Amino acid sequence: MNTDGLTSTSSLIVIPCLNEAIHIEALVEKLRPSLKPLNATIVIVDGGSTDGTREIARRLAAEDPQVLVLDNPQRIQSAAVNRAVAALGSEFDYLIRIDAHATYPDDYCQRLVEDALATGADSVVVAMQTVGISTFQKATAFAQNSKLGNGGSKHRAGAAGHWAEHGHHALMRIAAFKAIGGYDESFSHNEDAEFDYRLRKAGYRIWMTDKTSMVYYPRAKVVPLFRQYFGYGRGRAKNFLKHRAMPGIRQILPLAVAPVAFGALLAIINWAAVIPAGLWVIACLGYGVWMALGQRNPYGPLAAFSAMVMHFAWSAGFWRELLDLRRRVV
């Protein structure tokens, strides 16, 4: 790989984390080879871990001057990235955001910077492949990689390199990040979508790269999966309330799920009230069976259940935020 262009820039690799003792050291070791070619520094921004992550991070920083540690009292990822840029961003050209519980190719960071330089993009986003280990996690990964779970999202399915409206955050030009004020820290979820809306409105450009991607590991149990997607739904509603940015078609359809599910309770008055919810369940399970037969994957029916959890949680979160009476109190 020709690194001449890469060494003319510098990158701040930010790892927001909370209780990632199992992953953090291996992740830093994975990123170390990128530091010299990219004139890069790693900063671990810890949100108050209690599982030993902080001690591991401090030891790694003591062993290598190119690894730094910051505290993140607000705990959420948006605040972690903002804190890193505020403290260190003036020394670097690019910000590379790394998730502590994901897996990356060896040349991930280099490919991001190469594409940023080649395209002149202010942000480079990546496709995300979801992989599971436990049975439920595998089924959830199967759902998230399918149209049933992601609605055809390009940052899930992958696509040829193209200019995009949104994608999984990977690299950003720090000057552009600062120019629009960084992440909105009132968003605990969907801060990336809200950021991308402001980034594009300010005239900056987002490139979806096809030169690299990442592997993400989904929640391994039903309740954490529900909470995650409930938060995503609330975040999307907050984006709508802040910017009047309508969700896309693939997100509008799941909005009906929570009202339809709650409407089924009216079956005690009229049995027909259960029909819409029944059709949704049948459609999801049918798609799961079709996935199982068409792709020879035994997790198809369970993947349909995971997809229904995601649909319902996202819809419930959206309506919860949209109908929050507290925001109407003067």
N, C-alpha and C positions, 0 to 999 in steps of 0.2 A: 504494500500500500504506500502510495506517495503521501508523505506527511508534511511536505513543504508548506502547503496552504494552511494546514491545521496548526502548525507551530506559530503562525502569524497572529493567531487569536488565543484567547484564554477562556476557560470555562469553569463555572462554579457548579459542582455536582452536589445537589441538595437531597438528603434522605430524611424526610419527616418520619418519625417513628414513635410508637408507644407500645411497650411490652413486646419487643421483637428480639429477645435474647437468643432465640433459636436460630434466627436468620442473619442478624446484623454482621457478625464477623465474617461469615462466608461471603456475604454481599460485598463488603468492603474489599476483601481479597480479590473478588471477581473484578472489581473496578480499578484496582491498583495499576494494572498494565496500561490503562488509558491516561493516567495522570501526566506522564512525561510528554507523550505525543500531543496532548491537548493543552499543555500548560495549565493543568487543572488542579483544583483543590476539592476535597470532599468535606462537606460539613454535615454532621449528623445532628438533627434538631429534635431533641427528645421532649416529649410531652408529659414527663413525670412518670416514667416507667418504674414499676415496682418488682420486676422479674429479673433484675440483674443487667438489663440493657444499658443503663447509665454507666455502670462499672466497666462493662466491656468496651463501651465507646470511649471512655476516658483512657483506658489502657491502650487502645488502638491509637488515640491521639498522642499519647506520651511516646509511643514507639515510632511515629511517623509525623513529621511537621506538616505534611500535606493532608493530614486528617485533623479536622477541628470538631469541636462539640459546642452546641448552643442549647440553652434551655428554652422550652416553649410553654410558658405558664398557661396559655389558652388552650393547649392540647390539640386543637384541630389542625389539619394539614394546611389550610389556607394561611393561618397565622404563622405556621412553621416556615413556609416558603417566604412570606413577607419579611419575617424576622431575619432570615438568612440574607436576603437581598439588601435590607436596610443596613445590616452590620458589615457586609462584605462585598456587596454588588458593585461598588464603584471601582473595584480592582479587576473586574472581569467583563468580557464581551457577551458571553452566553450563560444562561442558566439551564442546567439539565436536571429535571425532576425525576427522582428514582423512588419507586414504591418498595418498601422493605420486604413485603411478602410476595414479590414477583420474581421471575427469572428472566435473565437477559442474555443475548448472545455476547461472546467475548468482545466483538467490535461494535457493540451497540452505540456507545457514545461517539466513537469516531465517525460512524455512518451518519449520525444525526448532524454533526458539524459539517461533514462533507456536503450533505444535501442543503444545509442552510447556506453555505458558501456558493454552491452551484446554482441555487434558485434565487438567492437574495431574499428568502422568506424571513419574516419576523418571528414566526413560530413554526416549528416542525412537529407534527403529531404522528402517532403510529397506530397501526392495527394491533389488536389485542386478542390473542388466542387463549381461551380458558381451558384449564386442565384440572382434573380432580384426582384425588387419591382414595378417599373412602367411597363407599357405595353412593351415599347421598351426594357427595361432592362431585363424583363422576356424572351422576344424572343431572345435577345442576349445571355442570360444565357443558354437557351435551345440549341442554336447553339454551344456555347463553350463547352457544356457537350457532344456534339454529335461528331461522326466521321466527319461529314460535316465541323464542325468548328475547330476540334483539330487534325484531321488526325489519331486518335487512340493513341494520346500521353498518356503514362502511368501516367504522373504526373497530367493529367486531369481526366482520367478515373478511376485511382486507380488500384492496383494490389497487389498480395501477396508480402510480404517483399522480397527484392532481391537486389543484387549489381547492380548499375545503372551507366550510363554515365552522366546523367543529371536529374535534377528535381527541383521543387520549393524549393528555399533555406529556411532552417529552423534552423539547428544547424551546427556549424563548430568548430573543434578543433582550438583554437586560435594559437597554435604553427604552425599548418599546414597553416592557413590563413596568418600568418606573413611570413612563409618560402617561399611562392610563390609571396609575395608582395601585397597581398590583391587584391581588385578590381582594374581594369583598369579604371581610372576616365575619360578617353576619351569616354567611353561608357555611354550614357544616357539611353539606353535600351539594353537588352540582356547582361548586365554585368555578370549575373549569368551563362549563357551558356559559355561565354568566360572564366570566372573563372574556371568553371568545366573542361574545356579543359586543362588548365594549371595544375589544381590539379591532374588530372589523369596522365598527362604526367610526373609529378614529382613523381609518384608512390603512391599517396594517394588514398584512397578508399571512394566511395560514396554509402551509403545505403539508399534505398527507403523503408521507414517504412510503415507497415500496422497497426501500433498500434494507430495512430492518423491521423488527416487530418485537413484542414482548409476550411472555406467558404469565397469565394471572391465575391465582388459585382461589376459587370462590368459597363462600361460607360453607362450613361442613355440617351445619344443623339448620333446622327449619326456622327457629326463632331468630337467630342472628341474620339469616337471609331475609326474613320479613322486615326486621328493623332496618337493614341496609336499604332495601327498596322503598320502604316507607319514607326514609330520609331523602332518597332520590326524588320521590314524588313531591315532597315538601319543597325541596330545592328548586325543582322545575316550576312549581307554583310561585315561589318567591321571585324567580326570574321573570315570570309573566307579570306579576304585580309591580315589579320595579321598572320594567322596560316595555310592558305590554307586548312582549315577544311571544307570539302564539306558538305552542308546541307543533311539531311536524305531524303529518298524517300518521306515521307509525306510533306516535305518542298519543294522538287524539283518540284512537280506537280503544286503547286500554283504559282511558278515562271513564268509560261507561261501566267498567267491571264492578267497582264498589257500589255504585247506585243499583246496578242490576242484582248484585248479591244481597244487598240489604232489602231490595224490593221483594226478593223471594220470601221474606218473612210475612208478606201480606197474603201468602197462600192460605193462611188460616181464615182469611175472609173470602178469597177467591183463588181457587187452585191455579188459574191461568197465570198468576203472578210469578210462578216458579218457572214458566216456560223460557224467558230470556236467559236466566241463570243456567237452566238445564241445557240450553243450546250451546252456551259458552263452555260448560264442562264437557259436553259431548264433542264439540269441535276440538278442544285441547287434547282430550284423550284419544280421539281419532287421529289427530296429527301425530301424537306420540306413538301410536301403533304403526302408523305409516312410516315414521322414522325408523322404528325398530325393524320393520320388514324390509324397507328400502335400503337401509344402511347396515343391516345385519348387526344392529346394536341392541343388546337386551335391556339397555337403560331407557329405551324410548318411552314406555308408559310412566316410569318414575320421573323422567325428564318433563313429561307433561304436567305432573303434579308440581314440580319445582317452578315451571313456567306459570302455573296458576297462582302459586304463592307470590311470585314476582309481580304478576299483573295486578292482583288484588292489593298488595301492599303499596305499589306505586300509585294506583288509583286512590286508595284511601289516604295516602300521604298528601297527594295533590289537593283533594277536596278538604282535608283537615286544615291545610294552610290557607286555602282560598276562602274558606268559610269561618276562619278564626274570628270570633266576635271581639276578642280583646283589641284587635287592631282598629276596631270601629269606635272604641271608647275614647272620647275627646279628653 
